[in-house]
C-alpha cells in the first residue's frame, strides 16, 4: 500500500527556492471566493505527470480534491504498450498518486462512449480521405462533456486538468489563452471547449514549462515524476492507423490508382487510409519524381479511391473552409465587417500560427484567407483562431482552395 503523503505548506520557510518560485507562478489555481477546504475540485487524472502534479498542487493548497480517471479503451491492449493514456498502467499510476496524496479516486468506465464518439468517428474520417484529430474529439465529446457532468454530480466547484493552456478572466468572462511555454501549449486541442465549460474548468499548469512541472512532481514525491509523455494516439497500439480502420471497417478499405495531377496513372495503392495530404515518403510509386523534383500527396478522392500526387507547389492553399466552428472570442460586428478580422491560425498542432483573415459566414461555418499560402492543409484537421495569445475559437477543415498565383 502506498504511504499517504502529509502535504506540507508548499511555501513554508525551508521549501526549496526553485519550488517556491514555481508555485508562486501558479498562484491561486482555482480563484473561487470560498474557503479552500470547502471548495471541491475534481481533477481529471490520466496517470501522467501533468495531471498528477495538478492534483498535488491543489491538494497542497488546501482544496477538497477528488481524482477521476477515465478508462477509455481495452485495458489488456493498453497493458502491452508503453506511452498509452487512460488505460492499463496509467490507471494504476493515477491510483498510486491519489493514495500518495490521500485523496479519493474513482475510475469510470467510459469505453463504450469513447468508442462511439471518438474511435468510430476516427475510422469514418480516414475513409472519407480526411486526417482526423481524435484527441480533440475526445476532449469535445467525452472529457469536457461527460466528465464535467460527473464533476457537478460530485458537488464540485471546478474541474481541473493538466493541460498547458491558460484560463484568464476578462471583461466578458473566462477566456482561453495559449500556454506560457510555446513548446508545450495545448490550446489547439481545446478549441471546442464551450464558454460554459470554460467557466468551470481550471488549468493550473498553464503558466509552467514541463521541466518546472517535473520539479513539482519530485517535490511532492510522486512516482510518476520521470514518467515519459504519452505518445501517438492512445487506441492505436502500434502506430498503424490503417490496421485500426481495417479492423473497425472490414471490407471498406479498397485499392485504387495513384494519379498525377496532370492525369497520368503512376501506380496502385492498397487504400487511401495509408496516405495523408502533404505526404512525401512511402508513396508506393518506386521513387518516381516530377522533373527531378519529389512528388507529394496533394489530394485524396475517396469516392474514386484515388491518391493524387504532384509537385510541392501544387500543395499551396490560401483559402480554407471551416465547419463546426466554436467561438470563444468577443462578439463580432454584424456580417463580420465583410472583410473579416485579422487573426493568426494554426492548421496543425505542431505548425507555427499563420497570419490570416477570418470571416464567419453564418451558422457554424467560416472562411479563412491566409496571408501566405500554406502547404499540406488537410481536411479533417482543426483550424484554430488566435489574436495574440488568446484563443478565439476554431473548427474543422472541410475544404481548401487557392487563389495563389506563383
C-alpha positions in Angstrom: 0.0 0.0 0.0 1.3 3.4 -0.9 2.2 5.7 2.0 -0.1 8.7 2.2 1.7 12.0 1.8 1.3 14.5 4.6 1.3 17.6 2.4 3.4 20.5 3.8 2.7 24.1 3.3 4.3 24.5 -0.2 5.5 28.0 0.6 6.6 27.4 4.2 10.1 28.5 5.2 12.7 25.9 4.2 10.9 24.9 1.0 13.3 24.8 -1.9 13.7 28.2 -3.6 13.0 26.7 -7.0 9.8 25.1 -5.8 8.7 28.3 -4.1 9.3 30.2 -7.4 7.3 27.7 -9.5 4.4 27.6 -7.0 4.4 31.4 -7.0 3.9 31.3 -10.8 0.8 29.2 -10.3 -0.6 31.5 -7.6 -4.2 30.6 -6.6 -5.0 27.7 -9.1 -8.8 28.0 -8.6 -9.7 31.6 -7.8 -13.1 31.0 -6.2 -14.2 33.2 -3.3 -14.8 30.4 -0.8 -12.8 28.7 1.9 -10.4 26.3 0.1 -11.3 23.4 2.4 -14.9 23.8 1.3 -14.1 24.2 -2.4 -14.3 20.8 -4.1 -12.1 20.4 -7.3 -12.3 17.3 -9.4 -9.1 16.5 -11.2 -9.0 14.5 -14.4 -6.2 12.2 -13.7 -4.8 10.4 -16.7 -1.9 8.8 -14.8 0.7 11.1 -16.3 2.9 13.6 -14.6 0.9 16.7 -15.6 -2.4 15.6 -14.2 -0.7 14.1 -11.1 1.0 17.4 -10.3 -2.2 19.2 -10.9 -3.8 17.1 -8.2 -0.8 17.5 -5.9 -0.8 21.3 -6.3 -4.5 21.6 -5.5 -4.3 19.2 -2.5 -1.2 21.0 -1.2 -3.1 24.3 -1.5 -5.8 23.0 0.8 -8.6 22.3 -1.7 -11.0 19.4 -1.3 -9.7 17.3 -4.2 -11.3 14.3 -5.9 -9.4 12.4 -8.6 -11.2 10.8 -11.5 -9.7 8.6 -14.2 -11.5 7.5 -17.3 -11.0 4.0 -18.7 -11.4 4.7 -22.4 -10.4 1.5 -24.2 -9.4 -2.1 -23.7 -7.0 -2.5 -20.7 -5.5 -5.7 -22.0 -4.3 -3.9 -25.1 -3.0 -0.9 -23.2 -1.0 -3.0 -20.7 1.0 -4.3 -23.6 2.4 -1.0 -24.7 4.2 2.0 -23.2 3.2 5.6 -23.5 -0.5 4.9 -23.6 -3.2 7.1 -22.0 -6.3 6.3 -20.0 -6.0 2.6 -19.6 -3.8 -0.2 -18.1 -0.7 1.1 -16.3 -1.9 4.7 -16.4 -5.0 3.8 -14.3 -2.7 2.1 -11.8 -0.4 5.1 -11.7 -3.3 7.5 -11.1 -4.5 5.4 -8.2 -1.0 5.3 -6.7 -0.7 9.1 -6.9 -4.2 9.5 -5.3 -3.2 7.2 -2.5 0.1 9.2 -2.0 -1.9 12.4 -1.8 -4.6 10.9 0.4 -7.5 12.0 -1.9 -10.5 9.9 -3.1 -10.0 8.4 -6.6 -12.6 6.9 -8.9 -12.2 5.0 -12.2 -15.1 5.5 -14.6 -15.7 3.0 -17.5 -16.3 5.3 -20.5 -15.1 2.7 -23.0 -18.5 2.5 -24.9 -18.8 6.3 -25.0 -15.2 6.7 -26.2 -15.7 4.0 -28.9 -18.9 5.5 -30.2 -17.9 9.2 -30.0 -14.2 9.0 -30.9 -12.9 5.7 -32.3 -15.8 5.2 -34.8 -15.5 8.8 -36.0 -11.8 8.3 -36.5 -12.3 5.3 -38.8 -15.0 7.0 -40.8 -12.9 10.2 -41.2 -10.0 8.3 -42.6 -12.3 6.5 -45.1 -13.5 10.0 -46.3 -9.9 10.9 -47.1 -9.5 13.1 -44.1 -6.8 13.3 -41.4 -8.6 13.3 -38.1 -7.5 14.6 -34.7 -9.1 12.2 -32.2 -7.6 13.9 -29.1 -9.8 17.0 -29.9 -12.9 14.8 -30.4 -12.1 13.1 -27.1 -12.0 16.4 -25.2 -15.1 17.7 -27.0 -17.3 14.6 -26.7 -16.1 12.7 -23.7 -13.8 14.5 -21.3 -15.2 18.0 -21.3 -18.9 16.9 -21.7 -19.5 13.8 -19.7 -16.7 14.4 -17.2 -17.9 17.9 -16.4 -21.4 16.4 -15.7 -19.9 13.8 -13.4 -17.8 16.5 -11.6 -21.0 18.5 -11.0 -22.8 15.4 -9.7 -20.0 15.1 -7.2 -20.7 18.6 -6.0 -17.5 20.1 -7.5 -16.9 23.8 -7.8 -14.4 23.3 -10.7 -12.8 20.6 -12.9 -9.0 20.8 -13.2 -6.8 19.2 -15.9 -3.1 19.1 -16.6 -3.3 20.8 -20.0 -0.8 23.5 -20.8 -3.3 26.3 -21.5 -4.3 29.3 -19.6 -7.7 30.4 -18.4 -7.8 34.2 -17.9 -10.9 36.1 -16.6 -11.5 39.0 -18.9 -14.3 41.7 -19.1 -16.6 39.2 -20.8 -15.8 36.2 -18.6 -13.4 33.4 -18.8 -11.0 33.4 -21.8 -8.7 30.7 -23.1 -5.1 31.7 -23.8 -2.0 29.8 -25.0 0.1 28.0 -22.5 3.0 30.2 -21.4 5.6 27.8 -22.9 5.1 27.7 -26.7 6.7 24.3 -26.9 4.1 22.8 -24.6 1.0 24.9 -25.5 -2.1 22.6 -25.8 -4.7 25.2 -26.5 -5.1 23.9 -30.1 -6.6 20.7 -28.7 -9.1 22.6 -26.6 -10.6 24.9 -29.2 -14.0 23.1 -29.0 -14.4 23.9 -25.3 -17.6 25.9 -24.8 -18.0 29.1 -22.8 -19.9 27.3 -20.1 -17.3 24.6 -19.8 -14.5 27.2 -19.7 -16.2 28.9 -16.7 -16.0 25.6 -14.8 -12.5 24.5 -16.0 -9.1 25.2 -14.5 -5.6 24.7 -15.9 -3.1 25.1 -13.0 -0.1 24.3 -15.1 -0.7 26.7 -18.0 2.0 29.1 -16.9 4.7 26.5 -16.4 7.2 24.6 -18.5 7.4 20.8 -18.5 10.7 20.9 -16.5 9.0 23.0 -13.9 6.2 20.5 -13.6 8.7 17.7 -13.1 10.3 19.8 -10.3 7.0 19.9 -8.5 6.4 16.2 -9.1 9.8 15.5 -7.4 8.9 17.9 -4.6 5.7 16.1 -3.9 7.4 12.7 -4.1 5.3 11.4 -6.9 6.4 8.1 -8.5 5.5 9.5 -12.0 8.0 12.4 -11.8 10.1 10.9 -14.5 7.4 9.1 -16.4 7.6 9.8 -20.2 4.9 11.7 -22.0 2.2 9.6 -23.8 2.9 9.2 -27.5 0.8 8.9 -30.6 -2.9 8.1 -30.4 -3.9 6.1 -27.3 -6.0 3.5 -29.1 -3.6 2.8 -31.9 -1.5 0.0 -30.5 1.4 0.0 -33.0 1.2 3.4 -34.6 -0.7 1.8 -37.5 -3.9 3.8 -38.2 -4.6 1.6 -41.2 -4.8 -1.5 -39.1 -7.3 0.1 -36.7 -9.5 1.3 -39.6 -9.4 -2.1 -41.3 -10.4 -3.8 -38.0 -13.3 -1.4 -37.5 -14.5 -1.3 -41.1 -13.7 -4.7 -42.7 -14.0 -4.6 -46.4 -14.2 -0.8 -46.6 -10.6 -0.3 -47.5 -10.1 -0.9 -51.2 -7.2 -0.4 -53.6 -7.1 2.2 -56.3 -4.9 4.3 -58.6 -2.1 6.7 -57.7 -2.6 9.5 -60.2 -0.5 12.6 -61.1 -2.4 15.8 -61.0 -1.9 16.0 -64.8 -3.9 12.8 -65.2 -1.1 10.2 -65.5 -1.6 6.9 -63.6 1.7 6.3 -61.8 0.8 3.2 -59.8 -1.6 1.4 -57.4 -2.3 1.7 -53.7 -3.9 -0.6 -51.2 -6.2 2.0 -49.6 -6.3 5.8 -49.3 -6.2 5.4 -45.5 -2.4 4.9 -45.9 -1.9 8.4 -47.2 -2.3 12.0 -45.9 -2.1 15.4 -47.6 1.5 16.6 -47.8 3.0 13.1 -47.5 6.2 12.7 -49.5 7.7 9.3 -48.5 6.3 5.9 -48.9 4.0 6.7 -51.8 4.5 3.3 -53.4 5.5 4.6 -56.9 9.1 3.4 -56.9 10.8 6.8 -56.3 9.2 8.4 -59.3 9.7 12.2 -59.3 8.5 15.1 -61.4 11.3 16.6 -63.4 13.7 15.5 -60.7 11.5 17.1 -58.0 9.8 14.9 -55.3 6.1 14.2 -55.5 3.7 14.8 -52.7 0.2 13.7 -51.9 -1.9 16.7 -52.9 -5.4 15.2 -52.8 -7.4 12.1 -51.7 -10.5 11.2 -53.8 -12.4 8.8 -51.5 -15.3 8.3 -53.9 -12.9 7.2 -56.8 -10.4 5.6 -54.4 -7.6 7.7 -55.9 -4.5 9.2 -54.4 -3.5 12.3 -56.3 0.1 13.4 -56.3 2.0 16.4 -57.6 4.9 18.8 -57.1 5.2 20.7 -53.8 3.8 23.9 -55.3 0.5 22.1 -56.0 0.1 21.8 -52.2 -0.2 25.6 -51.8 -3.5 26.7 -50.3 -4.7 30.1 -49.2 -8.4 29.5 -48.8 -9.7 27.3 -46.0 -13.4 26.4 -45.4 -14.1 25.6 -41.8 -17.2 23.9 -40.3 -18.5 23.2 -36.7 -17.0 26.5 -35.6 -16.8 27.0 -31.8 -16.5 30.7 -31.0 -14.9 31.9 -27.7 -14.0 35.4 -28.7 -15.9 38.7 -28.2 -19.0 39.2 -30.3 -18.1 40.3 -33.9 -19.8 43.1 -35.8 -22.8 42.1 -38.0 -21.6 40.3 -41.1 -18.2 40.3 -39.6 -17.4 43.6 -41.4 -17.5 41.9 -44.8 -13.7 41.7 -44.9 -13.3 39.5 -41.8 -11.0 40.1 -38.9 -7.2 39.8 -38.7 -6.2 36.6 -36.8 -3.5 34.0 -36.8 -4.4 30.4 -37.3 -2.9 27.0 -36.6 -3.7 24.4 -39.2 -1.9 21.6 -37.4 -0.9 21.2 -33.8 2.8 21.5 -34.5 2.6 24.2 -37.0 3.5 27.8 -36.4 0.5 30.1 -36.4 0.0 31.9 -39.8 -1.5 35.3 -40.4 -4.9 35.3 -41.9 -8.3 36.9 -42.1 -11.3 35.2 -40.7 -14.9 35.6 -42.0 -17.7 33.9 -40.1 -20.1 33.0 -42.9 -23.2 32.1 -40.9 -24.3 29.1 -38.8 -21.2 27.3 -37.7 -19.1 27.9 -40.7 -16.2 30.2 -41.5 -13.8 31.1 -44.3 -10.1 31.7 -43.6 -7.9 33.6 -46.1 -4.3 33.1 -45.4 -1.9 35.9 -45.9 0.8 33.5 -47.3 -0.1 30.1 -48.8 0.4 27.1 -46.6 1.4 23.6 -47.6 -0.2 20.3 -46.6 -3.5 21.7 -45.3 -5.6 18.6 -44.7 -9.4 18.2 -44.4 -10.2 16.6 -41.1 -7.6 18.7 -39.2 -8.5 21.6 -36.9 -8.2 25.2 -37.9 -7.8 27.2 -34.6 -8.0 31.0 -34.5 -6.0 33.3 -32.3 -5.4 37.0 -31.6 -2.1 37.3 -29.8 -2.2 34.6 -27.1 -6.0 34.5 -26.9 -7.8 31.6 -28.5 -10.8 32.9 -30.3 -12.2 29.6 -31.4 -11.8 27.1 -34.2 -13.4 24.5 -36.3 -12.8 21.5 -38.6 -11.3 21.9 -42.1 -13.7 20.8 -44.7 -12.1 22.0 -47.9 -9.3 24.1 -49.3 -8.6 26.0 -52.5 -6.1 28.5 -53.8 -6.2 32.0 -55.4 -2.4 32.0 -55.2 -0.5 32.5 -58.4 3.2 31.7 -58.2 
